[in-house]
Amino acid sequence: MVKEKIIEIIQRLLITDADLNFLSTLKKTELETLAACIRDRVDGTQE
C-alpha cells in the first residue's frame, strides 16, 4: 500500500478533513503502525 493511501485511511479513521500530508514524512511502516493503532483504538471504543 502506498503512503498516500495509508494517509487517506488515517483521515477516514479520524473522521477529519484536516491536512495530514505532513504524515508523508514518516516511513511507510510507521504510517502502517499509526493506522493500526488508531483502528484498534476506534474499534475498541465503539460498543
C-alpha positions as CSV (number, residue, x, y, z in Angstrom):
1,M,0.0,0.0,0.0
2,V,1.3,3.4,-0.9
3,K,1.8,6.2,1.7
4,E,-0.9,8.4,0.2
5,K,-3.5,5.5,0.6
6,I,-2.4,5.0,4.2
7,I,-2.8,8.7,4.9
8,E,-6.3,8.6,3.4
9,I,-7.2,5.6,5.7
10,I,-6.0,7.6,8.7
11,Q,-8.1,10.6,7.7
12,R,-11.2,8.3,7.4
13,L,-10.4,6.7,10.8
14,L,-10.1,10.1,12.4
15,I,-13.2,11.4,10.6
16,T,-11.3,14.6,9.6
17,D,-10.8,16.9,6.7
18,A,-7.6,18.2,8.3
19,D,-4.5,18.3,6.1
20,L,-2.5,15.3,7.2
21,N,0.1,15.4,4.4
22,F,2.8,16.1,7.0
23,L,2.5,12.4,7.7
24,S,4.1,11.7,4.4
25,T,7.4,12.4,6.1
26,L,7.0,9.2,8.1
27,K,8.2,5.9,6.8
28,K,5.6,3.5,5.3
29,T,6.0,1.1,8.2
30,E,5.5,4.0,10.7
31,L,2.3,5.0,8.9
32,E,1.0,1.4,8.9
33,T,1.7,1.2,12.7
34,L,-0.1,4.5,13.2
35,A,-3.1,3.4,11.2
36,A,-3.3,0.1,13.1
37,C,-3.1,1.9,16.5
38,I,-5.9,4.3,15.5
39,R,-8.0,1.5,14.1
40,D,-7.5,-0.6,17.3
41,R,-8.4,2.4,19.5
42,V,-11.5,3.3,17.4
43,D,-12.7,-0.3,17.3
44,G,-12.1,-0.7,21.0
45,T,-14.2,2.3,22.0
46,Q,-17.2,1.7,19.8
47,E,-19.7,-0.6,21.5
